[in-house]
Amino acid sequence: MRILLLLAASAILSHAQNDCSWGACYPPTDDLLLGRAHQLQASSTCGLTGSEIFCTPYQQMKCCPCDSRNPNSQLAHTVQDVVSTSGPDRWWQSQKETSPVTLQLNLNNLFQLDNLVLNFKGPRPSALVIERTLDNGKTWQPTLYMATNCQKAFPSVPTRVPLAMEQTYCYTLPPTDTNPYKDHTVREKLLFPLHQYAYVAAPKSQKIEDVSGLTGLRVRFTELGDVPHLPGRSLSRFYALKEMKVMGSCMCHGHANRCLPQGYSSSLLPSTIQVNAQCDCQHNTAGVNCERCADLYNDLPWRPAEEGNTHACKRCECNNHAQRCRFDWAVYEASGQRSGGVCENCMHHTTGPKCDQCAPGYQPNPRSRMDRPDACIRCICSAEGTVNSGRCDDSTGSCQCKANVEGPRCDRCKMGYHGLSSSNPLGCTKCSCSPHGSLSDVCDPSTGQCLCLPHFHGITCNVCVKGYWKPNMSETCKPCGCDATKSTTDSCDQLTGQCQCRSGFGGRTCTECPDNTYGDPLKGCQPCDCDASGTLPGVCDKQSGVCLCRPGVSGARCDSCSPDRCDSFPDCEMCPSCFFNLNTQQKNLRSVLLRLASRLSSQSGGAADFGPRISDLEASLKIIQNSMSLSPITDTRDALSKLKKLRWETAEELNSSVHSEPCTPLQCEIGDLCTPVGDAPCEKGGKCVGALPLSKRADADAKDVKEGLDKLSGRITDAAEKVDTYSYIQIMSFVIHTCHS
């Protein structure tokens, strides 16, 4: 029994398919299985592991063995026997009562399927599915279902012809002869795979693109055919196929009318392959399947050919300076979908998306055209010294130099610059000649070497030569002056001038004793008697041996902290700021006391000389006391308070006024009249009482002087003890006033 699935085409269409000048064209078809039998596989084959017996109702009863262990045996029925070149007495046969069974053809390349021929031997399958793959077997899509009873075999598959390209359907197989084992031929033109989409409104070229391509084909037999029931006989059920033809061609997307030979890595029957995968591409296309535009024809996007339109690839405009280009969607859209080609690997010193510009370092040739090989000639500009990497002005050929570069070719550094480099945005680096060690600020334009003054050397002339050193803040190099007999070399440290001294000698020039010693090195150096933790690095003076104390340390041995240091030795940290205020007051008080002591010492006579004066003072104080009608005071603190009140009342009568600003002791200067210390300051516009014309410091010092006088003047103290507390206070106030007036 034979099932023929054909993709028929009229003679006019066949002629049109072979002519590529007007639109889509397609190569002639042939059997894809020829030469590829080794790529066909079956999931079940009889006799692979041992001989099997199959019984059919021919004449009275016929039982035949199947033994496929030897593929070349007459009893073998392997899947390769379905190839049309195998002979009339060869077929493939599955194991008995085995279902489903799959036949799979792996093509490994993209082909176009036109029709499929399946010529069965024995019972025809009651149901089967034809599937294709586009990714070499990773996924499979059903192309056509066939069954004697579609509703039973594939209940979810429609039986009507599809109305959309993504649909498929089940074709109902015609009834068979009453004897299913009898050989006879039934031909059905199913126009597979395009006939089922005859009612879809789409060009045939689009249908070929959508449903005809495949990299593999699979036939799945899903239901064994029915066999008659004969009393006393057991008939075998199996799948058997005498011939299978996969008619197709190389898939060229309408851009070729023939397939070219293609080399295969396998050596199995290479000469028997009838359909090769390589297309003989036209319409400026390329690739095995004409699936892309040729290298220099990517100005428009690639498209499959259609009826009446070749969709030929367009050549890129590269001015004859490139052999390939690429398609760029952004460029295509920006041009209004007119041109999207971008040239690659421009030759002849050109550049740009269309090779229409001269490359950096080249300029247009005024004696040529842009589409000629000599369109661009080398610029005379230096690539390192120009702002645009050596590109010339397109019209004049002049060079645009970087900021620190000059010359017609921009190939030399300006005066005072060096090191022309393409990586330097300014071109050259400014010379860094030392102002003290070089003759000028100009250096060698290549190396940057400055011209050095005598005794200087180095790239920038900032280093003294051997035997010289440069003291701090000095502008010249001075001789090291190392003692020839007391030093190991005539060179010294460049920064400190220190010579390398022999043992037993020290100092910068090795003419003194070493550190921590003093005296004459020729007679013998003595160790310094100093505390090393409190001295400078030299420890003591090289001649006298006097210890050299570090800041904050004092004492003959530098073993104690200075007065302005509050921590213990050897830390000697600085005292807080309040200490210095007290220290200043102490110094001021000492000065006042010294002046008072000098005045007292200048008075002639002893303590007895003050007797008459003290008596006179007592008399005067009594007169003042009586005139003020003050009651006797016995408490010293009371006396001071009343004396202070009396003093300010007197001052108020002498110097009362209206103050324009609040007055506080902190604002008082010598001669101002201010409220007493501790009183509330007067407000602006209020009446301010007078005060003695004393400064705040003089007032405070007077009290300190009073206490100092008690200690320093025994004579005044003896006199004060002879009077009462009130008289003593009045006398001291009088003395204080007298001293400061």
WOVEN-V737384 format. One record per residue. N is the residue number from 1. RES is the residue in one letter. PSI is psi as a letter, one per 20 degrees, with the letter a starting at -180 (999 if undefined). OMEGA is omega in radians with two decimals (none if undefined). Layout:
BEGIN
n=[N:N]
res=[RES:RES]
psi=[PSI:PSI]
omega=[OMEGA:OMEGA]
END
This chain:
BEGIN
n=[1:2:3:4:5:6:7:8:9:10:11:12:13:14:15:16:17:18:19:20:21:22:23:24:25:26:27:28:29:30:31:32:33:34:35:36:37:38:39:40:41:42:43:44:45:46:47:48:49:50:51:52:53:54:55:56:57:58:59:60:61:62:63:64:65:66:67:68:69:70:71:72:73:74:75:76:77:78:79:80:81:82:83:84:85:86:87:88:89:90:91:92:93:94:95:96:97:98:99:100:101:102:103:104:105:106:107:108:109:110:111:112:113:114:115:116:117:118:119:120:121:122:123:124:125:126:127:128:129:130:131:132:133:134:135:136:137:138:139:140:141:142:143:144:145:146:147:148:149:150:151:152:153:154:155:156:157:158:159:160:161:162:163:164:165:166:167:168:169:170:171:172:173:174:175:176:177:178:179:180:181:182:183:184:185:186:187:188:189:190:191:192:193:194:195:196:197:198:199:200:201:202:203:204:205:206:207:208:209:210:211:212:213:214:215:216:217:218:219:220:221:222:223:224:225:226:227:228:229:230:231:232:233:234:235:236:237:238:239:240:241:242:243:244:245:246:247:248:249:250:251:252:253:254:255:256:257:258:259:260:261:262:263:264:265:266:267:268:269:270:271:272:273:274:275:276:277:278:279:280:281:282:283:284:285:286:287:288:289:290:291:292:293:294:295:296:297:298:299:300:301:302:303:304:305:306:307:308:309:310:311:312:313:314:315:316:317:318:319:320:321:322:323:324:325:326:327:328:329:330:331:332:333:334:335:336:337:338:339:340:341:342:343:344:345:346:347:348:349:350:351:352:353:354:355:356:357:358:359:360:361:362:363:364:365:366:367:368:369:370:371:372:373:374:375:376:377:378:379:380:381:382:383:384:385:386:387:388:389:390:391:392:393:394:395:396:397:398:399:400:401:402:403:404:405:406:407:408:409:410:411:412:413:414:415:416:417:418:419:420:421:422:423:424:425:426:427:428:429:430:431:432:433:434:435:436:437:438:439:440:441:442:443:444:445:446:447:448:449:450:451:452:453:454:455:456:457:458:459:460:461:462:463:464:465:466:467:468:469:470:471:472:473:474:475:476:477:478:479:480:481:482:483:484:485:486:487:488:489:490:491:492:493:494:495:496:497:498:499:500:501:502:503:504:505:506:507:508:509:510:511:512:513:514:515:516:517:518:519:520:521:522:523:524:525:526:527:528:529:530:531:532:533:534:535:536:537:538:539:540:541:542:543:544:545:546:547:548:549:550:551:552:553:554:555:556:557:558:559:560:561:562:563:564:565:566:567:568:569:570:571:572:573:574:575:576:577:578:579:580:581:582:583:584:585:586:587:588:589:590:591:592:593:594:595:596:597:598:599:600:601:602:603:604:605:606:607:608:609:610:611:612:613:614:615:616:617:618:619:620:621:622:623:624:625:626:627:628:629:630:631:632:633:634:635:636:637:638:639:640:641:642:643:644:645:646:647:648:649:650:651:652:653:654:655:656:657:658:659:660:661:662:663:664:665:666:667:668:669:670:671:672:673:674:675:676:677:678:679:680:681:682:683:684:685:686:687:688:689:690:691:692:693:694:695:696:697:698:699:700:701:702:703:704:705:706:707:708:709:710:711:712:713:714:715:716:717:718:719:720:721:722:723:724:725:726:727:728:729:730:731:732:733:734:735:736:737:738:739:740:741]
res=[M:R:I:L:L:L:L:A:A:S:A:I:L:S:H:A:Q:N:D:C:S:W:G:A:C:Y:P:P:T:D:D:L:L:L:G:R:A:H:Q:L:Q:A:S:S:T:C:G:L:T:G:S:E:I:F:C:T:P:Y:Q:Q:M:K:C:C:P:C:D:S:R:N:P:N:S:Q:L:A:H:T:V:Q:D:V:V:S:T:S:G:P:D:R:W:W:Q:S:Q:K:E:T:S:P:V:T:L:Q:L:N:L:N:N:L:F:Q:L:D:N:L:V:L:N:F:K:G:P:R:P:S:A:L:V:I:E:R:T:L:D:N:G:K:T:W:Q:P:T:L:Y:M:A:T:N:C:Q:K:A:F:P:S:V:P:T:R:V:P:L:A:M:E:Q:T:Y:C:Y:T:L:P:P:T:D:T:N:P:Y:K:D:H:T:V:R:E:K:L:L:F:P:L:H:Q:Y:A:Y:V:A:A:P:K:S:Q:K:I:E:D:V:S:G:L:T:G:L:R:V:R:F:T:E:L:G:D:V:P:H:L:P:G:R:S:L:S:R:F:Y:A:L:K:E:M:K:V:M:G:S:C:M:C:H:G:H:A:N:R:C:L:P:Q:G:Y:S:S:S:L:L:P:S:T:I:Q:V:N:A:Q:C:D:C:Q:H:N:T:A:G:V:N:C:E:R:C:A:D:L:Y:N:D:L:P:W:R:P:A:E:E:G:N:T:H:A:C:K:R:C:E:C:N:N:H:A:Q:R:C:R:F:D:W:A:V:Y:E:A:S:G:Q:R:S:G:G:V:C:E:N:C:M:H:H:T:T:G:P:K:C:D:Q:C:A:P:G:Y:Q:P:N:P:R:S:R:M:D:R:P:D:A:C:I:R:C:I:C:S:A:E:G:T:V:N:S:G:R:C:D:D:S:T:G:S:C:Q:C:K:A:N:V:E:G:P:R:C:D:R:C:K:M:G:Y:H:G:L:S:S:S:N:P:L:G:C:T:K:C:S:C:S:P:H:G:S:L:S:D:V:C:D:P:S:T:G:Q:C:L:C:L:P:H:F:H:G:I:T:C:N:V:C:V:K:G:Y:W:K:P:N:M:S:E:T:C:K:P:C:G:C:D:A:T:K:S:T:T:D:S:C:D:Q:L:T:G:Q:C:Q:C:R:S:G:F:G:G:R:T:C:T:E:C:P:D:N:T:Y:G:D:P:L:K:G:C:Q:P:C:D:C:D:A:S:G:T:L:P:G:V:C:D:K:Q:S:G:V:C:L:C:R:P:G:V:S:G:A:R:C:D:S:C:S:P:D:R:C:D:S:F:P:D:C:E:M:C:P:S:C:F:F:N:L:N:T:Q:Q:K:N:L:R:S:V:L:L:R:L:A:S:R:L:S:S:Q:S:G:G:A:A:D:F:G:P:R:I:S:D:L:E:A:S:L:K:I:I:Q:N:S:M:S:L:S:P:I:T:D:T:R:D:A:L:S:K:L:K:K:L:R:W:E:T:A:E:E:L:N:S:S:V:H:S:E:P:C:T:P:L:Q:C:E:I:G:D:L:C:T:P:V:G:D:A:P:C:E:K:G:G:K:C:V:G:A:L:P:L:S:K:R:A:D:A:D:A:K:D:V:K:E:G:L:D:K:L:S:G:R:I:T:D:A:A:E:K:V:D:T:Y:S:Y:I:Q:I:M:S:F:V:I:H:T:C:H:S]
psi=[p:p:p:o:o:q:n:q:q:r:h:g:h:g:h:h:h:i:o:i:h:i:b:q:q:q:q:q:q:r:o:i:h:p:i:k:h:i:j:p:q:q:i:p:p:q:j:h:i:r:p:q:p:p:p:q:l:p:d:g:p:p:p:q:q:p:o:j:h:o:h:i:q:h:i:q:m:r:h:i:i:i:q:h:j:h:r:h:k:q:r:q:p:r:q:q:k:p:q:r:q:p:p:p:o:o:h:i:r:p:r:p:p:g:r:p:p:o:o:q:p:a:p:q:q:h:q:q:p:p:q:q:q:i:k:l:j:g:q:q:p:p:h:p:q:p:q:h:n:h:h:g:g:m:h:i:p:q:i:q:p:q:j:q:h:j:r:a:r:p:p:p:q:q:q:r:r:h:o:i:i:p:p:r:p:p:p:p:n:i:l:p:j:h:h:i:k:h:j:p:n:q:q:h:h:h:h:g:h:h:i:i:q:q:i:q:p:p:o:o:o:i:p:q:q:q:q:q:o:p:p:j:q:o:q:q:p:r:p:p:p:h:q:p:p:n:p:a:r:q:o:j:k:j:j:q:j:q:q:q:q:p:q:q:h:q:j:o:l:h:i:i:p:h:o:q:h:p:q:n:q:a:k:k:r:r:r:g:k:k:j:r:q:r:h:j:l:k:h:q:q:q:q:q:q:r:p:j:o:h:l:q:q:p:p:q:n:j:k:k:j:q:i:q:r:q:p:o:h:g:h:g:h:h:j:k:k:h:p:j:p:o:q:q:l:p:a:k:k:r:a:r:h:j:l:j:q:q:q:p:j:q:q:q:o:i:j:a:r:h:j:q:h:k:h:p:q:p:q:i:q:p:h:h:i:q:i:k:l:j:p:r:p:h:g:i:j:q:q:o:q:r:h:k:q:r:q:h:j:l:j:q:q:r:p:j:r:r:m:p:q:h:i:o:h:i:g:q:p:p:q:l:p:p:h:h:i:q:h:a:j:p:r:p:i:g:h:j:p:q:o:q:r:q:j:q:a:r:g:j:k:j:p:q:r:p:j:q:r:o:q:p:j:q:i:r:p:q:q:h:k:p:p:h:i:i:q:i:r:j:q:r:p:h:h:i:j:p:r:o:q:r:p:j:q:a:r:g:j:k:j:r:q:r:q:j:r:r:b:o:h:h:i:p:q:q:q:p:m:q:o:h:i:j:r:r:h:i:f:r:p:h:g:h:j:p:q:n:q:r:p:i:q:a:q:h:j:l:j:r:q:r:h:j:p:i:r:q:p:j:g:l:q:q:q:r:h:h:h:h:g:h:h:g:h:g:g:g:g:h:g:g:h:h:g:g:h:h:g:h:h:i:p:q:r:b:h:h:h:i:g:h:g:h:g:h:h:g:g:g:h:h:g:h:g:h:h:i:l:p:q:q:p:h:p:g:h:g:g:g:g:h:g:g:g:g:g:h:g:g:h:h:h:h:m:q:r:p:p:i:q:p:p:r:h:i:i:p:r:p:i:q:o:r:q:q:p:h:q:p:q:q:r:p:i:r:p:p:q:r:r:q:m:q:r:h:h:h:g:h:h:g:g:h:h:g:h:h:h:h:h:h:n:h:h:h:g:h:h:h:i:i:r:r:h:g:h:g:g:h:g:h:g:g:g:g:g:g:h:i:999]
omega=[-3.02:3.00:-3.11:3.11:-2.97:2.94:-3.05:3.11:-3.13:-3.13:3.13:3.13:3.13:3.12:-3.14:-3.12:-3.11:3.14:-3.06:-3.02:-3.05:-3.12:-3.10:3.09:-3.04:3.13:3.05:-3.07:3.05:-3.07:3.13:-3.13:-3.09:-3.08:-3.12:-3.12:-3.14:3.12:3.12:-3.09:3.08:-3.14:3.13:3.10:-3.11:3.00:3.13:-3.13:-3.13:-3.09:3.09:-3.13:3.11:-3.12:3.11:-3.05:3.07:-3.08:-3.10:3.05:-3.13:3.09:-3.07:3.10:3.01:3.14:-3.05:3.12:3.01:-3.05:-3.09:-3.14:3.09:-3.14:-3.13:3.12:-3.13:-3.08:3.11:-3.14:3.13:3.12:-3.02:-3.12:-3.08:-3.13:-3.04:-3.06:3.14:3.08:3.04:-3.14:3.13:3.02:-3.12:3.02:3.13:-3.14:0.00:3.11:-3.06:2.93:-3.05:3.10:3.11:-3.07:3.08:3.04:-3.13:3.10:3.10:-3.12:3.09:3.08:-3.10:3.13:3.09:-3.13:-3.02:3.00:-3.11:-3.07:3.10:3.10:3.10:3.13:3.09:3.13:3.06:-3.08:3.09:3.07:3.09:-3.10:3.07:2.99:3.10:3.09:-3.13:3.09:3.09:3.14:-3.12:3.02:3.07:-3.14:3.04:3.08:-3.06:-3.11:-3.14:-3.05:-3.09:-3.04:-3.09:-3.10:-3.14:3.13:3.11:3.13:-3.08:3.08:3.10:-3.05:-3.11:-3.13:2.99:-3.12:3.12:3.11:-3.13:-3.14:3.11:-3.13:-3.12:3.09:3.13:3.07:-3.07:-3.11:-3.10:3.12:2.99:-3.00:3.04:-3.11:3.09:3.09:-3.10:-3.12:3.13:0.07:-3.02:-3.06:-3.11:3.13:-3.11:-3.10:3.08:-3.10:3.12:3.10:-3.13:3.12:3.11:3.12:3.10:3.13:-3.00:-2.95:-3.05:-3.10:3.10:2.98:3.10:-3.12:3.14:3.06:-3.13:3.04:-3.00:-3.11:3.12:3.12:-3.14:3.06:-3.12:3.10:-3.13:-3.11:3.08:-3.12:3.11:-3.13:-3.10:3.04:-3.07:3.02:3.12:-3.08:-3.13:-3.05:3.08:3.09:3.07:-3.05:-3.14:-3.12:3.02:-3.11:-3.05:3.09:3.09:-3.08:3.12:3.11:3.04:3.12:3.14:3.06:-3.13:-3.13:3.10:3.11:3.14:3.14:-3.10:3.05:-3.12:-3.08:-3.09:3.13:-3.10:-3.10:3.10:-3.06:-3.05:3.09:3.00:-2.90:3.01:-3.14:3.11:3.10:-3.11:-3.11:3.13:-3.10:-3.09:-3.03:3.12:3.09:3.08:-2.96:-3.06:-3.06:-3.13:3.14:3.08:3.12:3.11:3.09:3.02:3.10:3.12:3.05:3.11:3.13:-3.11:-3.02:-3.12:3.11:-3.06:-3.14:3.08:3.10:-3.10:3.07:3.09:-3.11:-3.13:3.13:3.10:3.09:3.11:3.12:-3.13:-3.10:-3.12:3.10:-3.13:3.12:-3.13:-3.13:-3.08:3.13:3.08:-3.07:3.13:-3.10:3.06:-3.09:3.13:3.08:3.13:-3.13:3.05:3.05:3.10:3.12:-3.14:-3.12:3.11:-3.10:-3.07:3.10:3.08:3.14:3.08:-3.10:3.14:-3.13:-3.14:3.09:-3.10:-3.10:-3.12:3.09:-3.05:-3.11:3.14:-3.11:-3.13:-3.09:-3.09:3.09:-3.05:3.05:3.02:-3.10:3.06:3.12:-3.13:-3.00:-3.12:-3.08:-3.10:3.04:3.03:3.14:3.13:2.96:-3.03:-3.06:-3.05:-3.09:3.14:-3.09:3.10:-3.02:2.98:-2.97:-3.05:-3.09:3.12:-3.14:3.14:-3.14:-3.09:-3.04:3.10:-3.14:3.05:3.11:-3.13:3.13:-3.10:3.02:3.11:-3.06:3.11:-3.12:3.14:-3.12:3.09:3.09:-3.09:-3.13:-3.12:3.09:-3.11:-3.12:3.11:-3.14:-3.12:-3.03:-3.10:-3.14:-3.12:3.12:3.12:-3.14:3.10:-3.05:-3.13:-3.04:-3.07:-3.13:3.12:3.07:-2.98:2.98:3.08:3.10:3.06:3.03:-3.03:-3.13:-3.10:3.13:-3.12:-3.11:3.09:3.10:-3.13:-3.11:3.14:3.07:-3.05:3.11:3.11:-3.12:3.10:-3.12:-3.09:3.05:-3.12:3.13:3.12:3.12:-3.12:3.11:-3.02:-3.08:-3.06:3.12:-3.10:3.14:-3.13:3.11:-3.11:3.11:-3.06:-3.07:-3.06:-3.09:-3.09:3.09:3.10:-2.99:3.01:-3.12:3.13:3.14:-3.13:-3.04:-3.09:-3.09:3.10:3.13:-3.11:3.05:3.08:3.10:3.13:3.04:3.10:3.13:-3.14:-3.10:-3.14:-3.13:-3.12:-3.10:3.13:3.11:3.10:3.07:-3.05:3.01:-3.04:-3.13:-3.13:-3.08:3.03:-3.09:-3.13:3.12:-3.12:3.11:-3.05:-3.09:-3.01:-3.09:3.11:-3.10:3.13:-3.07:3.03:-3.11:3.12:-3.13:-3.14:-3.10:-3.11:3.13:-3.09:-3.07:3.10:-3.12:3.07:-3.12:-3.11:3.11:-2.98:3.13:-3.12:3.12:0.17:-3.10:3.04:3.12:-3.09:3.09:3.08:-3.02:-3.11:3.13:-3.08:3.06:3.11:-3.14:3.12:3.11:3.12:3.13:3.13:3.13:3.12:-3.14:-3.14:-3.13:3.11:3.12:3.14:3.14:3.14:3.12:-3.12:-3.12:-3.13:3.13:-3.13:3.07:-3.12:-3.09:-3.12:-3.12:-3.11:-3.11:-3.13:-3.10:3.13:3.11:3.09:-3.14:3.13:3.14:3.14:-3.12:3.11:3.11:-3.14:-3.11:3.14:-3.11:-3.13:3.11:3.13:3.09:-3.13:-3.12:-3.11:-3.12:-3.09:-3.14:3.08:-3.11:3.13:-3.13:-3.13:3.10:3.12:3.14:3.13:-3.12:-3.10:3.07:3.11:-3.14:-3.12:3.12:-3.13:-2.98:3.06:-3.12:3.04:-3.07:-3.10:3.14:3.05:-3.06:3.09:3.14:-3.12:-3.14:-3.04:2.96:-3.12:3.12:3.12:3.11:-3.04:3.09:-3.13:-3.13:3.12:3.09:3.11:3.14:3.12:3.13:3.13:-3.13:3.13:-3.12:-3.13:3.13:-3.13:3.11:3.09:-3.11:3.11:3.06:3.14:3.14:3.12:3.14:3.13:-3.13:-3.13:3.11:3.11:3.13:3.14:3.14:3.12:3.13:3.12:-3.08:-3.01:-3.06:3.11:-3.13:3.13:3.14:3.13:3.13:-3.09:-3.13:-3.11:-3.12:3.12:-3.05:-3.13:-3.12:-3.14:-3.14:-3.12:-3.13:-3.11:3.10:-3.14:3.14:3.14:3.13:-3.13:-3.11:-3.06:3.07:none]
END
